[in-house]
Amino acid sequence: MRQAVIAGNWKMHMTCAEARAYAAAFLPLLGELPGDREVVLAPPFTAISALSEALAGSAVRIASQNVHWDDVGAYTGMISAPMLLEHGVSHTIVGHSEPRKYYSETDEQINLRARTAQKSGMIPILCVGESDSQREAGEAERVIRRQVDQGLEGLDPTQLVVAYEPIWAIGTGKTCGAEEANRLCGLIRGWVGYDDVIIQYGGSVKAENIDLLMAQPDIDGVLVGGASLDPAGFARIARYQVPVAA
């Protein structure tokens, strides 16, 4: 049985003090989770150590928002796997649409980051997804297939999370319909070629739609942006309840 991964990506939010306050509010609300899921938080690099200390002893895992493919080197502004591991990081987000857009990250670079993460013992959360114009042109499946084929080359699917994040639904309030998100997650599973690969959905996920999303058979979790900044809202997302069929 695939374990659901509920991940919160804080992006460029939260100081160290704010991260500590978040953890103090979040953990009591989270309580004891069922064993069928795990929760991951991805703070900015500067808050990783503070959040890791604040969450010590809990079941919540820490992710970074990126990782470089070399352990050391003249890479101004970058961060390496050994630096992250020193602070208890277990997962790392790679291939998010924002670095792809703003920093021109390529599928080859994303693949290198993911390979380095796995080699270092971290689990990459590898993001794929199409833009609004690509979807309107009927190119969504071709674009995602290319991202999967190139981004996942040489990776171990047993130590991997793939996040389907339609770019047009990130931070826009638009949400891909649950059935359509499930269809694309199912296609991705087939392209990966490993039935038990964990596939998340991301894109304007919130407390109001989490139960419906998690009721879909090919959605194994969510990658949450803005809604993860509210400890009460994210605790509700982590404590999703799949409706019981009558």
Secondary structure, DSSP 4 states (H G I P E B T S, - for coil): -PPEEEEEE--S---HHHHHHHHHHHHHHH-SPPTTEEEEEE--GGGHHHHHHHTTTSS-EEEES---SSSSSS-TT---HHHHHTTTEEEEEES-HHHHHHS---HHHHHHHHHHHHHTTPEEEEEE---HHHHHTT-HHHHHHHHHHHHTTT--GGG-EEEE--GGGSSSS----HHHHHHHHHHHHHHHT-TT-EEEEESS--TTTHHHHHTSTT--EEEESGGGGSHHHHHHHHT--PPPP-
